[in-house]
Amino acid sequence: MNEAIKHPPRTHSEPLTVGTAEHRRALLQQMMLVRRFEERCVELYQAAKIRGFLHLYIGEEAVAVGAMQSLEPRDVVLATYREHGHALARGVDPGAVMAEMFGKVNGCSRGRGGSMHLFDVSHGLLGGNAIVAGHLPMAVGVGLASRMQRTGSVAACFFGEGAVAEGEFHESMNLASLWKLPVVFLCENNSYAMGTAVERSEAQTDLSLKASTYGVPAYRIDGMDVEAVEQGVRGAVAIARESGPVFVELMTYRFRAHSMYDPELYRDKQEVAAWREHDPITLLADRLRAAGDLDDDALAQMELAVTETVDAAVAMAETGELEPVDDLTRFVHAEATR
């Protein structure tokens, strides 16, 4: 097995610019929120309150939380079906996200999207997308619109390494490079495209090298380090806003199976255990403790705040209503106006 994949990677970025203690604690609490939200979703799924497919983001929290720090309100986010963490990190109301998981009308997509299709245009979240690589051409379109309308906005497109094997990836990279579009391609490389290890599907496992053939800046970042992600993606967004597309490969790992239906027979427990030693939440918490910026009381307060937020989100979902059957065809066709 490729050593870069078998063992958790260390930092690929430049030395970190240390942020304020307050900012770093905020990053920690956001990652904790994503983790506890996902853990609650497991319980609710097992209780049959969340139905359909459920793809958890546990282990990858540093990517979404770190990357969102670099984006402005005018920017747009496109993600895959593993997008709960992106929605929360982007600022979508946790209650609206949970209600969407329940299929309730007070969800961010009126209960029509569910776990795999969270959408909230007010936060620039243009959806979780279920077709692998299907949203990359959409990101190119958003980037083209930004360039033509001169809005100065950037399209941040998150996708897994499995998307790199799809034709849409190559078409999108090529057009974005040709037209110098403000798109940041954020590859969340968690080593397994569903159940296939990357070295079994890619002849070149350093995907940043593959992306660089399109004439775009491309580099790897330790996706388990939220501060490394923030710094690296912030630089990528600045380049994209100014001169054109950038590709960032974020080396990360999901601690849970591909989905709740996945028996996870394709990787061994020792590999998972090795990656768990690099838990992004533990990494930042230990760093804060070492700097004297976090103690047990402060951490307990964070846990309490996060628990209260998740509890409130579940209550909002529980009390929400299902969409009336009479509205079944609503939003299917545009209503004519005179």
VOBA-1610 file (N, C-alpha, C; in pm, whole numbers, padded with zeros to 5 digits, always signed):
BEGIN
Met+00084-00120+00000Met+00000+00000+00000Met+00088+00125+00000Asn+00049+00225-00073Asn+00124+00351-00079Asn+00142+00408+00061Glu+00267+00439+00100Glu+00294+00485+00235Glu+00223+00616+00267Ala+00206+00703+00166Ala+00141+00832+00191Ala-00006+00814+00225Ile-00060+00699+00188Ile-00202+00674+00215Ile-00217+00587+00340Lys-00129+00491+00357Lys-00142+00399+00471Lys-00127+00471+00604His-00035+00567+00608His-00009+00638+00732His-00059+00782+00722Pro-00111+00836+00829Pro-00160+00975+00827Pro-00048+01070+00787Pro-00075+01161+00693Pro+00029+01254+00647Pro+00053+01364+00749Arg+00171+01416+00749Arg+00196+01531+00833Arg+00179+01657+00750Thr+00202+01771+00810Thr+00171+01898+00746Thr+00244+01916+00614His+00169+01949+00509His+00227+01976+00378His+00236+02126+00352Ser+00180+02207+00440Ser+00175+02351+00418Ser+00297+02419+00477Glu+00305+02550+00456Glu+00411+02629+00516Glu+00387+02638+00667Pro+00489+02682+00744Pro+00470+02698+00889Pro+00348+02784+00919Leu+00277+02749+01024Leu+00151+02814+01054Leu+00169+02956+01105Thr+00076+03041+01064Thr+00064+03173+01124Thr-00031+03156+01241Val+00019+03175+01361Val-00061+03149+01480Val-00170+03254+01495Gly-00294+03208+01509Gly-00405+03299+01528Gly-00422+03333+01675Thr-00522+03414+01705Thr-00548+03448+01844Thr-00606+03327+01916Ala-00592+03326+02047Ala-00647+03216+02126Ala-00799+03208+02108Glu-00863+03323+02102Glu-01008+03325+02085Glu-01049+03261+01953His-00977+03293+01847His-01009+03237+01716His-00986+03086+01715Arg-00879+03042+01776Arg-00848+02899+01777Arg-00950+02822+01859Arg-00996+02882+01968Arg-01102+02816+02047Arg-01232+02809+01967Ala-01258+02913+01886Ala-01378+02911+01802Ala-01369+02798+01699Leu-01250+02777+01643Leu-01231+02667+01548Leu-01258+02533+01616Leu-01208+02519+01738Leu-01228+02396+01813Leu-01375+02372+01839Gln-01447+02475+01880Gln-01589+02458+01912Gln-01670+02425+01787Gln-01633+02484+01673Gln-01703+02452+01549Gln-01682+02306+01510Met-01560+02258+01525Met-01535+02117+01493Met-01611+02026+01589Met-01617+02065+01715Met-01692+01987+01812Met-01840+01985+01777Leu-01893+02097+01730Leu-02033+02102+01690Leu-02061+02004+01576Val-01974+02004+01475Val-01992+01912+01363Val-01987+01767+01413Arg-01891+01736+01499Arg-01875+01599+01550Arg-01997+01555+01630Arg-02041+01638+01723Arg-02155+01599+01807Arg-02285+01594+01725Phe-02298+01682+01629Phe-02415+01679+01541Phe-02421+01546+01466Glu-02307+01505+01412Glu-02302+01380+01337Glu-02327+01259+01427Glu-02269+01263+01546Glu-02291+01152+01639Glu-02438+01140+01677Arg-02506+01253+01692Arg-02649+01249+01722Arg-02727+01195+01602Cys-02680+01228+01483Cys-02747+01177+01363Cys-02742+01025+01357Val-02632+00966+01405Val-02623+00820+01410Val-02734+00765+01498Glu-02753+00823+01615Glu-02857+00777+01708Glu-02996+00792+01645Leu-03019+00905+01581Leu-03149+00932+01521Leu-03176+00843+01401Tyr-03070+00809+01329Tyr-03084+00718+01215Tyr-03122+00579+01265Gln-03056+00536+01371Gln-03086+00404+01428Gln-03226+00399+01487Ala-03278+00516+01524Ala-03415+00523+01576Ala-03517+00544+01463Ala-03469+00541+01339Ala-03553+00557+01219Ala-03618+00694+01208Lys-03558+00793+01272Lys-03610+00930+01258Lys-03544+01000+01140Ile-03425+00957+01105Ile-03359+00999+00982Ile-03359+00879+00890Arg-03404+00898+00769Arg-03418+00785+00676Arg-03335+00809+00551Gly-03329+00708+00465Gly-03253+00721+00342Gly-03105+00699+00367Phe-03021+00760+00283Phe-02877+00747+00300Phe-02825+00850+00399Leu-02718+00814+00468Leu-02656+00905+00564Leu-02505+00886+00557His-02435+00991+00515His-02290+00988+00501His-02230+01083+00603Leu-02153+01029+00696Leu-02103+01107+00809Leu-01968+01172+00778Tyr-01944+01284+00845Tyr-01823+01364+00824Tyr-01725+01348+00939Ile-01750+01252+01026Ile-01668+01233+01145Ile-01523+01201+01107Gly-01430+01284+01155Gly-01289+01270+01123Gly-01240+01376+01026Glu-01330+01432+00946Glu-01293+01528+00843Glu-01327+01672+00881Glu-01363+01696+01005Glu-01415+01827+01046Glu-01319+01943+01017Ala-01190+01917+01026Ala-01093+02025+01007Ala-01100+02085+00867Val-01139+02005+00768Val-01144+02055+00631Val-01251+02162+00615Ala-01375+02128+00648Ala-01483+02225+00631Ala-01466+02346+00721Val-01434+02323+00847Val-01422+02433+00942Val-01307+02525+00904Gly-01192+02468+00870Gly-01078+02550+00832Gly-01099+02624+00702Ala-01155+02556+00603Ala-01174+02617+00472Ala-01273+02733+00475Met-01380+02718+00552Met-01484+02823+00554Met-01432+02954+00611Gln-01322+02951+00687Gln-01269+03073+00745Gln-01220+03170+00639Ser-01185+03117+00522Ser-01128+03201+00417Ser-01232+03263+00325Leu-01357+03222+00340Leu-01461+03266+00247Leu-01536+03389+00299Glu-01581+03469+00207Glu-01662+03586+00237Glu-01810+03553+00214Pro-01901+03633+00268Pro-02044+03606+00247Pro-02084+03600+00099Arg-02015+03675+00013Arg-02051+03675-00129Arg-02006+03548-00202Asp-01919+03469-00140Asp-01868+03349-00204Asp-01971+03236-00201Val-01949+03137-00285Val-02044+03027-00303Val-01976+02895-00272Val-02050+02805-00209Val-01998+02673-00173Val-02078+02564-00242Leu-02009+02471-00304Leu-02072+02352-00361Leu-02005+02231-00298Ala-02084+02131-00261Ala-02029+02018-00187Ala-02087+01886-00238Thr-02038+01778-00179Thr-02087+01645-00212Thr-02203+01610-00119Tyr-02241+01483-00119Tyr-02348+01436-00030Tyr-02300+01420+00115Arg-02169+01437+00141Arg-02116+01432+00277Arg-02098+01578+00323Glu-02209+01653+00328Glu-02199+01798+00339Glu-02255+01859+00468His-02291+01777+00566His-02347+01834+00689His-02247+01929+00755Gly-02120+01886+00758Gly-02018+01970+00820Gly-01998+02101+00746His-02008+02097+00614His-01993+02219+00535His-02106+02317+00564Ala-02227+02264+00573Ala-02343+02349+00601Ala-02329+02417+00737Leu-02293+02339+00838Leu-02279+02394+00972Leu-02165+02495+00979Ala-02052+02462+00917Ala-01937+02552+00920Ala-01963+02679+00841Arg-02051+02672+00743Arg-02085+02789+00662Arg-02183+02880+00736Gly-02243+02829+00843Gly-02332+02913+00923Gly-02479+02882+00907Val-02513+02774+00836Val-02654+02736+00823Val-02704+02693+00961Asp-02824+02736+00997Asp-02883+02706+01128Asp-02886+02554+01151Pro-02824+02506+01260Pro-02825+02362+01288Pro-02966+02304+01293Gly-03062+02382+01342Gly-03200+02335+01346Gly-03255+02312+01207Ala-03223+02402+01114Ala-03270+02387+00976Ala-03204+02267+00909Val-03078+02241+00946Val-03009+02124+00890Val-03072+01995+00945Met-03095+01991+01076Met-03152+01870+01135Met-03295+01847+01087Ala-03372+01953+01074Ala-03509+01940+01025Ala-03508+01886+00882Glu-03409+01927+00804Glu-03398+01874+00668Glu-03367+01725+00671Met-03284+01683+00765Met-03253+01541+00779Met-03379+01461+00812Phe-03468+01524+00888Phe-03594+01460+00925Phe-03697+01465+00812Gly-03669+01543+00708Gly-03765+01559+00599Gly-03879+01653+00634Lys-03853+01746+00723Lys-03957+01838+00768Lys-03956+01967+00686Val-04070+02032+00678Val-04086+02151+00595Val-04004+02269+00647Asn-03967+02268+00775Asn-03885+02376+00829Asn-03735+02350+00808Gly-03705+02248+00729Gly-03566+02222+00693Gly-03516+02322+00591Cys-03384+02328+00572Cys-03327+02428+00482Cys-03367+02407+00337Ser-03413+02287+00301Ser-03464+02260+00166Ser-03609+02214+00171Arg-03681+02260+00274Arg-03822+02226+00293Arg-03845+02076+00305Gly-03741+02003+00347Gly-03754+01859+00363Gly-03747+01781+00234Arg-03721+01848+00123Arg-03720+01781-00006Arg-03583+01725-00044Gly-03480+01772+00023Gly-03346+01728-00012Gly-03292+01620+00079Gly-03320+01632+00207Gly-03269+01535+00303Gly-03119+01546+00322Ser-03061+01443+00378Ser-02920+01442+00414Ser-02827+01476+00299Met-02858+01429+00179Met-02764+01441+00067Met-02779+01569-00014His-02881+01648+00015His-02906+01765-00070His-02940+01889+00012Leu-02857+01921+00109Leu-02875+02044+00186Leu-02849+02163+00094Phe-02931+02264+00106Phe-02922+02381+00016Phe-02969+02503+00093Asp-02893+02610+00086Asp-02932+02734+00152Asp-02867+02851+00080Val-02940+02909-00013Val-02883+03016-00095Val-02849+03139-00012Ser-02916+03159+00101Ser-02888+03275+00186Ser-02747+03268+00245His-02691+03148+00252His-02554+03131+00301His-02459+03093+00187Gly-02507+03105+00065Gly-02422+03073-00049Gly-02393+02925-00063Leu-02477+02840-00004Leu-02458+02695-00013Leu-02546+02642-00127Leu-02481+02610-00238Leu-02556+02563-00355Leu-02565+02412-00358Gly-02586+02356-00243Gly-02626+02218-00236Gly-02520+02113-00214Gly-02567+02006-00149Gly-02493+01882-00151Gly-02535+01812-00279Asn-02443+01750-00348Asn-02472+01689-00478Asn-02438+01541-00475Ala-02533+01458-00517Ala-02519+01313-00502Ala-02439+01248-00614Ile-02432+01309-00731Ile-02359+01250-00843Ile-02212+01286-00830Val-02127+01186-00824Val-01984+01210-00807Val-01931+01297-00921Ala-01874+01410-00884Ala-01816+01510-00977Ala-01922+01589-01053Gly-02048+01562-01030Gly-02153+01630-01104Gly-02159+01779-01078His-02109+01823-00963His-02117+01965-00929His-01993+02044-00970Leu-01891+01977-01021Leu-01773+02051-01065Leu-01802+02143-01184Pro-01877+02097-01285Pro-01916+02189-01392Pro-02003+02304-01340Met-02083+02278-01237Met-02163+02385-01177Met-02072+02491-01117Ala-01964+02448-01051Ala-01870+02543-00993Ala-01805+02628-01101Val-01776+02566-01215Val-01720+02642-01327Val-01822+02746-01375Gly-01949+02707-01381Gly-02053+02802-01422Gly-02066+02917-01325Val-02058+02887-01195Val-02063+02992-01094Val-01944+03085-01108Gly-01827+03027-01133Gly-01707+03108-01151Gly-01718+03196-01275Leu-01775+03142-01382Leu-01793+03220-01504Leu-01890+03336-01481Ala-01998+03309-01407Ala-02094+03415-01376Ala-02027+03525-01294Ser-01946+03486-01199Ser-01876+03585-01117Ser-01785+03672-01202Arg-01712+03608-01294Arg-01621+03683-01380Arg-01697+03778-01473Met-01807+03730-01532Met-01883+03812-01627Met-01955+03926-01557Gln-02007+03900-01437Gln-02081+04002-01363Gln-01990+04087-01273Arg-01864+04048-01266Arg-01764+04122-01188Arg-01806+04139-01041Thr-01852+04029-00984Thr-01895+04035-00843Thr-01778+04015-00747Gly-01667+03960-00797Gly-01553+03934-00711Gly-01569+03811-00624Ser-01674+03734-00645Ser-01698+03615-00561Ser-01618+03495-00612Val-01595+03402-00521Val-01521+03280-00551Val-01613+03160-00530Ala-01599+03059-00615Ala-01672+02934-00598Ala-01579+02835-00530Ala-01616+02788-00412Ala-01539+02687-00339Ala-01606+02553-00361Cys-01540+02463-00430Cys-01600+02336-00468Cys-01532+02221-00396Phe-01605+02155-00305Phe-01553+02042-00228Phe-01592+01911-00297Phe-01498+01819-00307Phe-01528+01689-00368Phe-01427+01587-00318Gly-01463+01459-00328Gly-01374+01353-00286Gly-01276+01315-00394Glu-01172+01239-00356Glu-01070+01203-00455Glu-01127+01113-00565Gly-01240+01046-00539Gly-01301+00963-00643Gly-01347+01044-00762Ala-01377+01172-00740Ala-01423+01259-00850Ala-01313+01283-00952Val-01187+01269-00911Val-01075+01296-01002Val-01072+01195-01116Ala-01134+01080-01097Ala-01139+00978-01201Ala-01251+01001-01301Glu-01334+01101-01277Glu-01449+01129-01363Glu-01415+01230-01472Gly-01481+01217-01585Gly-01456+01311-01695Gly-01487+01455-01660Glu-01589+01476-01577Glu-01626+01612-01539Glu-01512+01686-01470Phe-01430+01612-01396Phe-01317+01677-01329Phe-01222+01738-01431His-01188+01662-01531His-01092+01709-01631His-01150+01821-01716Glu-01275+01808-01754Glu-01340+01914-01831Glu-01348+02043-01750Ser-01380+02030-01622Ser-01395+02148-01536Ser-01261+02215-01511Met-01158+02137-01482Met-01026+02194-01460Met-00977+02265-01585Asn-01000+02203-01699Asn-00954+02261-01826Asn-01021+02395-01854Leu-01155+02399-01843Leu-01226+02524-01873Leu-01192+02632-01771Ala-01186+02595-01643Ala-01154+02694-01540Ala-01017+02755-01565Ser-00922+02673-01608Ser-00788+02722-01636Ser-00785+02808-01761Leu-00852+02763-01866Leu-00856+02839-01991Leu-00915+02978-01971Trp-01022+02985-01892Trp-01095+03111-01875Trp-01055+03189-01749Lys-00956+03135-01676Lys-00905+03201-01555Lys-01019+03233-01457Leu-01097+03132-01425Leu-01215+03152-01342Leu-01182+03144-01192Pro-01254+03219-01110Pro-01230+03220-00965Pro-01293+03100-00894Val-01232+02984-00914Val-01280+02860-00854Val-01167+02797-00773Val-01199+02757-00650Val-01104+02681-00569Val-01155+02538-00564Phe-01080+02447-00623Phe-01116+02305-00624Phe-01055+02242-00499Leu-01139+02199-00406Leu-01097+02147-00278Leu-01122+01997-00273Cys-01016+01919-00295Cys-01027+01774-00300Cys-01007+01716-00161Glu-01113+01662-00103Glu-01107+01599+00029Glu-01064+01453+00009Asn-00934+01433+00011Asn-00881+01299-00015Asn-00881+01217+00114Asn-00985+01134+00131Asn-00993+01049+00250Asn-00949+00905+00220Ser-00879+00889+00107Ser-00813+00762+00070Ser-00905+00657+00008Tyr-01035+00671+00024Tyr-01127+00569-00028Tyr-01246+00633-00100Ala-01255+00607-00229Ala-01371+00648-00306Ala-01477+00541-00283Met-01561+00563-00186Met-01654+00464-00135Met-01575+00352-00070Gly-01542+00246-00142Gly-01468+00136-00082Gly-01341+00100-00157Thr-01299+00184-00250Thr-01181+00156-00330Thr-01065+00246-00289Ala-00955+00187-00244Ala-00838+00265-00204Ala-00783+00340-00324Val-00735+00461-00300Val-00694+00548-00409Val-00582+00486-00492Glu-00491+00411-00431Glu-00381+00353-00508Glu-00427+00239-00597Arg-00551+00193-00579Arg-00607+00091-00667Arg-00682+00151-00784Ser-00703+00283-00780Ser-00778+00347-00889Ser-00701+00458-00959Glu-00595+00508-00897Glu-00518+00618-00955Glu-00372+00577-00973Ala-00321+00586-01097Ala-00181+00554-01122Ala-00091+00657-01055Gln-00136+00782-01050Gln-00065+00889-00980Gln-00146+00926-00857Thr-00096+00886-00739Thr-00174+00909-00618Thr-00155+01047-00559Asp-00056+01123-00607Asp-00045+01264-00567Asp-00133+01342-00662Leu-00257+01365-00621Leu-00355+01424-00711Leu-00326+01570-00741Ser-00249+01636-00655Ser-00212+01774-00684Ser-00122+01780-00807Leu-00038+01678-00828Leu+00045+01673-00947Leu-00041+01656-01072Lys-00143+01574-01060Lys-00233+01553-01174Lys-00306+01683-01209Ala-00353+01754-01107Ala-00425+01878-01131Ala-00334+01985-01191Ser-00207+01984-01152Ser-00115+02087-01199Ser-00092+02082-01349Thr-00125+01969-01413Thr-00107+01959-01558Thr-00199+02053-01633Tyr-00299+02106-01564Tyr-00390+02202-01628Tyr-00341+02346-01611Gly-00220+02361-01563Gly-00162+02494-01553Gly-00218+02576-01439Val-00260+02510-01331Val-00314+02582-01215Val-00225+02556-01094Pro-00218+02650-01001Pro-00145+02623-00876Pro-00213+02506-00806Ala-00134+02409-00760Ala-00191+02291-00697Ala-00096+02243-00587Tyr-00153+02211-00470Tyr-00069+02166-00359Tyr-00149+02086-00260Arg-00075+02015-00172Arg-00135+01933-00069Arg-00130+02004+00066Ile-00230+01972+00149Ile-00236+02026+00286Ile-00274+01911+00379Asp-00224+01914+00501Asp-00265+01819+00604Asp-00409+01853+00646Gly-00503+01775+00597Gly-00644+01801+00624Gly-00690+01762+00762Met-00601+01713+00846Met-00638+01682+00985Met-00601+01797+01079Asp-00538+01900+01025Asp-00494+02015+01103Asp-00574+02137+01059Val-00669+02179+01141Val-00760+02286+01101Val-00687+02417+01074Glu-00580+02444+01147Glu-00507+02568+01124Glu-00428+02562+00993Ala-00374+02446+00959Ala-00306+02429+00831Ala-00406+02447+00717Val-00526+02391+00735Val-00630+02405+00633Val-00667+02551+00615Glu-00691+02620+00727Glu-00730+02761+00718Glu-00625+02843+00644Gln-00500+02826+00681Gln-00395+02904+00618Gln-00382+02870+00470Gly-00381+02740+00437Gly-00364+02699+00299Gly-00478+02741+00209Val-00601+02723+00256Val-00717+02758+00174Val-00731+02910+00163Arg-00695+02982+00267Arg-00701+03127+00260Arg-00611+03179+00147Gly-00493+03120+00135Gly-00404+03158+00026Gly-00462+03121-00109Ala-00525+03004-00117Ala-00584+02959-00243Ala-00698+03050-00286Val-00781+03090-00191Val-00893+03179-00223Val-00842+03315-00272Ala-00737+03364-00211Ala-00681+03493-00254Ala-00631+03486-00397Ile-00566+03375-00431Ile-00518+03358-00569Ile-00635+03349-00665Ala-00736+03267-00632Ala-00850+03248-00720Ala-00925+03378-00743Arg-00940+03457-00637Arg-01013+03584-00649Arg-00940+03681-00741Glu-00810+03669-00743Glu-00728+03763-00819Glu-00696+03718-00961Ser-00665+03586-00976Ser-00610+03548-01106Ser-00660+03417-01167Gly-00736+03336-01093Gly-00786+03214-01156Gly-00784+03094-01064Pro-00816+02976-01117Pro-00841+02857-01035Pro-00719+02804-00961Val-00748+02738-00850Val-00647+02673-00767Val-00701+02535-00727Phe-00612+02438-00717Phe-00649+02304-00671Phe-00578+02278-00540Val-00654+02236-00439Val-00597+02203-00309Val-00637+02061-00273Glu-00538+01976-00245Glu-00565+01839-00204Glu-00550+01833-00052Leu-00659+01803+00015Leu-00662+01800+00162Leu-00659+01655+00208Met-00548+01615+00268Met-00529+01476+00308Met-00601+01452+00441Thr-00711+01382+00434Thr-00797+01363+00552Thr-00841+01217+00562Tyr-00934+01189+00652Tyr-00976+01050+00672Tyr-01110+01049+00743Arg-01200+00965+00696Arg-01326+00949+00767Arg-01313+00832+00865Phe-01353+00857+00987Phe-01341+00755+01091Phe-01452+00651+01083Arg-01563+00688+01020Arg-01675+00596+01007Arg-01679+00539+00866Ala-01768+00445+00843Ala-01784+00384+00711Ala-01834+00486+00610His-01831+00447+00483His-01875+00537+00376His-02015+00590+00402Ser-02105+00501+00440Ser-02241+00540+00476Ser-02290+00445+00583Met-02409+00471+00634Met-02464+00385+00739Met-02496+00245+00687Tyr-02500+00229+00555Tyr-02527+00098+00497Tyr-02399+00019+00470Asp-02284+00080+00487Asp-02156+00024+00446Asp-02101-00073+00552Pro-02077-00201+00518Pro-02021-00297+00615Pro-01871-00275+00639Glu-01808-00189+00559Glu-01668-00149+00576Glu-01573-00269+00582Leu-01570-00344+00473Leu-01485-00462+00465Leu-01355-00435+00390Tyr-01332-00312+00349Tyr-01221-00280+00259Tyr-01100-00217+00329Arg-01107-00193+00460Arg-00991-00138+00530Arg-00982-00203+00668Asp-00860-00216+00719Asp-00844-00286+00846Asp-00851-00189+00964Lys-00875-00247+01080Lys-00894-00167+01200Lys-00766-00096+01243Gln-00652-00154+01213Gln-00526-00091+01249Gln-00506+00041+01175Glu-00548+00045+01049Glu-00536+00167+00971Glu-00624+00277+01030Val-00748+00241+01060Val-00840+00338+01118Val-00787+00388+01252Ala-00735+00297+01333Ala-00681+00335+01464Ala-00563+00430+01449Ala-00479+00409+01348Ala-00364+00497+01326Ala-00409+00638+01293Trp-00512+00649+01213Trp-00564+00781+01178Trp-00633+00848+01296Arg-00697+00769+01379Arg-00764+00827+01496Arg-00664+00893+01592Glu-00540+00852+01583Glu-00436+00916+01665Glu-00413+01060+01620His-00466+01096+01503His-00451+01231+01449His-00587+01300+01438Asp-00673+01270+01533Asp-00806+01332+01539Asp-00789+01484+01538Pro-00852+01555+01444Pro-00834+01700+01435Pro-00879+01776+01558Ile-00980+01724+01627Ile-01028+01792+01748Ile-00926+01777+01861Thr-00876+01657+01879Thr-00775+01633+01982Thr-00648+01711+01953Leu-00610+01715+01826Leu-00488+01786+01786Leu-00493+01933+01826Leu-00604+02000+01794Leu-00614+02143+01827Leu-00631+02163+01977Ala-00708+02078+02042Ala-00726+02091+02187Ala-00592+02077+02260Asp-00511+01981+02219Asp-00380+01962+02281Asp-00290+02082+02254Arg-00299+02137+02136Arg-00218+02255+02102Arg-00258+02375+02187Leu-00387+02391+02210Leu-00435+02501+02293Leu-00394+02481+02439Arg-00402+02358+02486Arg-00360+02329+02624Arg-00212+02360+02643Ala-00132+02319+02546Ala+00013+02341+02555Ala+00046+02490+02558Ala-00037+02571+02493Ala-00015+02716+02491Ala-00076+02785+02611Gly-00144+02709+02696Gly-00209+02768+02812Gly-00339+02839+02780Asp-00399+02807+02663Asp-00520+02876+02618Asp-00646+02792+02635Leu-00635+02676+02700Leu-00752+02591+02721Leu-00730+02507+02845Asp-00834+02502+02929Asp-00829+02414+03046Asp-00955+02328+03049Asp-00965+02242+03149Asp-01078+02149+03156Asp-01212+02222+03167Asp-01215+02330+03242Asp-01340+02404+03259Asp-01385+02466+03127Ala-01291+02524+03054Ala-01325+02586+02926Ala-01374+02481+02827Leu-01310+02365+02827Leu-01351+02258+02736Leu-01489+02206+02774Ala-01515+02196+02902Ala-01646+02151+02948Ala-01755+02249+02907Gln-01724+02378+02913Gln-01820+02479+02871Gln-01849+02469+02722Met-01746+02441+02644Met-01766+02421+02500Met-01857+02302+02475Glu-01830+02192+02544Glu-01912+02072+02527Glu-02057+02100+02563Leu-02078+02175+02669Leu-02214+02208+02712Leu-02284+02292+02607Ala-02214+02393+02555Ala-02273+02480+02454Ala-02308+02402+02328Val-02220+02314+02288Val-02243+02233+02169Val-02361+02139+02190Thr-02366+02076+02306Thr-02476+01984+02337Thr-02610+02057+02336Glu-02614+02176+02393Glu-02737+02254+02394Glu-02780+02292+02251Thr-02682+02325+02166Thr-02713+02359+02027Thr-02771+02239+01953Val-02711+02122+01972Val-02759+02002+01905Val-02896+01962+01959Asp-02915+01972+02090Asp-03046+01942+02150Asp-03155+02032+02091Ala-03122+02160+02077Ala-03219+02255+02022Ala-03249+02222+01876Ala-03147+02179+01804Ala-03167+02142+01663Ala-03260+02022+01651Val-03239+01923+01737Val-03326+01804+01735Val-03469+01841+01772Ala-03484+01929+01871Ala-03619+01972+01912Ala-03690+02043+01797Met-03615+02126+01724Met-03674+02196+01609Met-03719+02096+01503Ala-03639+01992+01482Ala-03674+01891+01383Ala-03794+01807+01429Glu-03795+01774+01556Glu-03903+01692+01612Glu-04038+01762+01601Thr-04039+01892+01626Thr-04164+01967+01627Thr-04205+02019+01490Gly-04115+02003+01392Gly-04148+02048+01257Gly-04255+01961+01194Glu-04315+02011+01090Glu-04423+01937+01022Glu-04377+01888+00886Leu-04440+01782+00841Leu-04416+01733+00706Leu-04489+01822+00607Glu-04438+01830+00489Glu-04502+01913+00387Glu-04636+01852+00347Pro-04739+01934+00332Pro-04871+01881+00293Pro-04864+01811+00158Val-04941+01705+00144Val-04943+01631+00018Val-04989+01721-00097Asp-05074+01817-00067Asp-05123+01908-00171Asp-05010+01990-00234Asp-04898+02000-00164Asp-04785+02077-00216Asp-04686+01991-00292Leu-04723+01868-00320Leu-04630+01773-00380Leu-04569+01825-00511Thr-04650+01890-00593Thr-04599+01938-00723Thr-04551+02083-00718Arg-04557+02143-00600Arg-04509+02280-00587Arg-04358+02283-00607Phe-04309+02384-00675Phe-04167+02404-00706Phe-04115+02310-00815Val-04202+02223-00868Val-04158+02134-00975Val-04147+02211-01107His-04245+02298-01129His-04244+02382-01247His-04251+02528-01205Ala-04187+02615-01280Ala-04195+02758-01251Ala-04335+02807-01279Glu-04389+02888-01191Glu-04522+02942-01211Glu-04517+03059-01308Ala-04605+03058-01403Ala-04610+03165-01503Ala-04656+03296-01438Thr-04595+03404-01477Thr-04634+03536-01428Thr-04673+03623-01546Arg-04770+03708-01523Arg-04817+03797-01629Arg-04793+03943-01589
//
